[in-house]
Amino acid sequence: MTDDLVVKANLAHQRAMPMTRLLDCGMDHADASRLHARSSAGEPWDVLAETIATERLAQADQAEADGRIVTAADARQRGIAALVFAQMAFNFDEPRKVELYRKLIAACRQLGLILDLPFERVETEFSGKRLIGWLMRPAIQEARGTIILFGGQSGWGVAYLPIARELARRGLATILAEGPGQGETRIEQGLYLQEDVEAAFGRWIDFILADPRLGTPGIWGNSYGGLWAARTASSDSRIGACCVNGSFARPAILPFRTAFEQSAAMIGSEDRTVIEAVMAKLRFDPTQQRIACPLLVLHGGADPLVTLEDQQPFLDAATGEALLHVWPDGEHTIYNHSFERTALVADWFAARLGPAA
């Protein structure tokens, strides 16, 4: 790739992964600034992000060897965040993306050995394969509830590790779920997005209810994940509360190359007709699908992808409590108000899933 093409690709990555998103998902400010500045100067995004991650993970190894466990855990989390964005430079599961994702998984396993909260990789069966997730528990013995938390076409699993920590502070456990078409579930298990996506997330509800320490299930979907959260909440009465953050009720292929590639990778086909057929079957229709549990919908007024009209069907489907919270200058999934967004939703779930045991 020529220098001009590298810079062009990097600028596209910067639009998809702005500073607000990097910080929201746990990168250190200095690391995020370095990634944007040096990628603007022509260094390949994935190589630079991986270099930052390698430095943070080496810092974590040294701190752990010295017995500085808090510092080790913090540095490892920053390295994990850098790897999240390194692999995001690739939409399809080419060897380089797979290599980076496996490094990410290895770093998460190491984090689980030293983190101050219980953190482990978990699996559950679906369609003859395995759904993958990461379970974080609060410090208390029994959680007041467990949130199934996930993203959409590009932000998965441990990208939401900082949110899981905030939920834990409120007595809530979190499954950082990688559903069909996402993360390790897709890359290693070959499970792609399908019309019965709510059945897949229903398996995580089974997982939660099988463990009395995990309490009542809640579900929180970001970007396209909000659609899947709403579909799950409408079809499974065991969900205690549902949050939709910046999602389309009627999915479609957005008019960007990256969006098409991400949709193709998620569904497992580059045939536009196939992709459109799957998306048509995933539409949310409030005249047919109703949400009985408490519902919280988040919207950013400056979201370049999702309009408030796109999210109105979720609110129309509510048969009980429904709350809309809008940030007039909010970016997609409210990256730029991450503290307020996470505090609002975490407090909302904590109030609705019952007191800690």
N, C-alpha and C positions, 0 to 999 in steps of 0.2 A: 504494500500500500504506500503510495507516495505521501510526502509530507502534507500536501494540500488536502488529500483525502483523509489523512489522520486528523487534521485540524477540523475538517468538516464533520467527521464522525464524532469528535470530541464535543463539538458545539451541540450536536444533537443529544449526546449523553448529558450535557449540562442542562439542557432544557428538560429532559426527562428526570434528571436527578439534581435539582437545584440545591443550593446550600441549605435551605430550610428542610428539605427532605433528608439530606445527609445527617444533619444535626438531630432531627426527629428520630431517626433510626439508630442513634447512638455513636456517631463518629465524633471524635474530638474536634473542636473548632479549628485548631491549628492543622490537623490532618485534612479536614474538609477544604480549608482555604488552600492548602498545598495542592490538593487534587484538582481544584478548579484552575488555579493559577498555572500550574505546570502542564496541565492538559491543554490549556489555551496556547501554550508555547509549543505544542506539538508532540509531547510525550504520549504514547498510547495509554488510553484510559485504564484498560485492564491491567497493564504492566505496572503502572504507577500505583493504582489502588492495591494491587497485590504486594508491592514493595512496602507500602505503608503498613499493610497488615502484617507482613513478615517482621518488620521492626517492632510493632506493638506486641506480637506474640513472643518475640525474643526477649523483650523487656519483661513480659509476664513470666517467662521461664526463669529468668535471672532472679526476679523478685521472689518467686516461689522457692527457688533453691536457697535463698537467703532467709526464708521464713517470713517474708513480708506478704502474707496471704491476701490481705485486703487490696494492696497495690497490684498483686498478681491478677486477681479477679477483675479489677477495673481495667487493667491494660488488656487482658484477654478479651473483654467485652468490646473494647475499641478496635481490636484487631478483627474480631468477628464482624463488626459493622463495616469495616473496610472491605472484607471479603464479600459481604452481601452485595456491595456496589461494584466490585470487580467482576463478579459473574454476571451482573446485570447488563454488562456491555454486549452480551450475546443473547439473541432471542431464541435461536434454535439450540438444540442439545448437541452441539458440536464438541469435539474432544476437549477444546480449551475450556468451555463452560463446565463440562463434566469434571475436569481436573480441579477447577476452582471450587466447584460445589463440594467435592469430596474433601478439599482442604477445610472448607467451612464446617462441614460435619465433624471432622476430626477436632477442630478447635472447640466446637460446642461440647463434645465429649470431655475434653480436658477441663473446660469451664465447670462442668457438673461435679468434678472432683473437689473443687475449692470454693465454689460460690457459697455465700452465706445463707442461701435459700435452697431447698431441695429442687434439683433441676436434672431431668433425665429424658432421654429419647424414649418414646413410646410408639407402639404399633397397634393397629386393629385390622381385622380382616374385612375385605369388601371385594365382591365380585371375583373371588378366587385369588386375590392379590392382597397387598398390605398398604393401608394408609399410614403415613408417617407423621409424627408430631413430636413436640417437645413439651413436657409437662413441668410447670413450675408451681410449687406449693407454697403457701404462706408459712410463716414461722409457727403459727398455732397448729395444734395437732389436727383439728378438723376445720375445713374451710366452710365459710358460709355459703359458698357456691363455687362453680367452676365455669369460666368463660371459654367458649370455643372461639378463638380469635384468628383471623386470617385475612389475607389480602386478595388481589385479583389476578391480573395478567403478569405482573412482574415483581410484586413485593410479597414475599411468603415467609412463613415460619418465623425464624429467629430475627427477621427484620423488625419484628414487633417485641423484641426482648425488653426494651425500656418500658413499654406499656405493661408487660407482664409483671415487672417489678412493682409498678405503681398499684396494680390490682392486688398483688400480694400484701402490700402495706395496709390494705383495707380488708384483709382477711379472705381474699378471693384467690383461688387457684386459677391457672390458665393452661389450656392446651393450645400451643402455637401450632395450629393445624396446617398441614400441607395436603389440600384436597386433590381430587382428580384434576390433572393438567397443571399441577404446581409442584415445584421443588423436587425433593427426593422421591415423592410418590410418583411423579412423572418420569424423572431421569432414571431411577433405578428399578421401579416397579412397572413402568410402562402403562400406568393408568392415566387416561386422558379424560378431559371434560366431556360429560354426556348429559342427556336430557334428565336423567334421574339423579342429578347432583345432590338433591336433598336427602336421598337415601344414603349416600356416602357420609354426609355429616350426621345423619341419624346414628351411624355406627359409633361416632364419638359420644353421642348421648348415651348409648348403651354402655360405653366404657366408663363414663362418669357415674352412672347409676349403679354400676356393679361394685363401686367402692364407696361405702357409707361416709368415708372421710372427705369426699369431694362435694357433697351437698347438692344443691339444685343446679341444673345446667342453665347457662345463659349463652347467647350467641352474638358475636360482633363481627360484621363483615365490612371491610374497607374496599373502596373502589368497586370493581365488578363483584367482589366478594359480598358486598351489601345485598345484591340481588339474591345470591345463594343463601345468605342468612335469612332474608325475608321468605324465600321459598321454603326453607326448613322450618321456620317458625309457623308458617301457615299450614304445614302438613303434619307437624308433630306437636301434640299438646303437652309434651313433657318439658318443653322450653319454658323457662320462667321469665325471661325478658330478652328483648332483641334490640340491637342497635344497628342501623344502616348508615354508613358514612360515605357519602359521595358516590352513589351508584345509579346506573340506568335501570329502569324497570323494563325497558324494551331494548335489549342489547342489539348492537349492530357493529359492523366492521367500520371503525373510524377511518377517515380519509388520510391516513398517514402510513408510510411504509412500515415503520416500527409497529404500529397498531395491528396491521395485517399480519406481520410475522409473529407477533406475540399471540394473536388469535389462532394462527395456524399451528404454532407449537403447542398451545394449550389443548387444542382439539385433536391434534395428531394428523392433520391433513392440510395441504396447501391448495386444495380445490375450493375455490370460493363458494361454489354451490353447496358443498358439504358443510362448510363453516356457517353459511347463512341458514341452512336447514337446522343445524344444532341450536344456533342462537334463537331461531324462531320458536323452537320448542321450550326454550328457557324463559320466554317472556312472562312477566308477572301481570296478571289480569285481576284487578281488585273486585270484579264482578264474579269471579270464580274462586279466587283465593282470599281468605280472610285471616287476619292476625288477631288472635284473642289475647295473647300475653301483652304486657306493657311494651310499647314501641317508642324508641328514640331515633329520630332522623336528624342527621347533621348535614349542613350545607354551607359551602363557601361561595360567597357572592362573586369572587374573582376566579372561580373554577373555570378554566378554559374548555373543559370537556363536558361537564355535567351541569345542566340547568336545574333550577328548582322544579320546573315543570316535569323534568325527567324523573324526579323523585316523588312527585305528588301521588302516584298510584299506591305507593307504600302506605302513605297516610290515609288514603281513601279506603284501604283494606282493613284498617284498625277497627275492631269492635269494642275495644276497651280504652284504656289509657293510651294516648298518643301525644308525643311532644316533638316539636320541631325547633331546632336551635340553629340560627343562621349567624355566621360571621360575615358582615358585609364585604370585607376585604380578604376573606378566607380563600386560600389556594385549594387545589384538589386534595381531598381528605384532610384539609385543615393543617397542612404541614407547618404553616407559619404562625399558628397559635397552639402549638403542641402541648404546652403546659395546661392551658385552659381547657383544651379539648379532652385531654386524658383525665384531668381531675374531674371534669363534669361527668364524663361517662363512667369512670370508676366509682364515683360517689353514687351515681344513679343506679348502677348495678348493685352496689353494696346495700342500698336502701330497699331494693326490690327482691333480693334473693334471700333475705332473712338474716337474723342475728347469728354471729359466730357461736359455735357450740362451746 
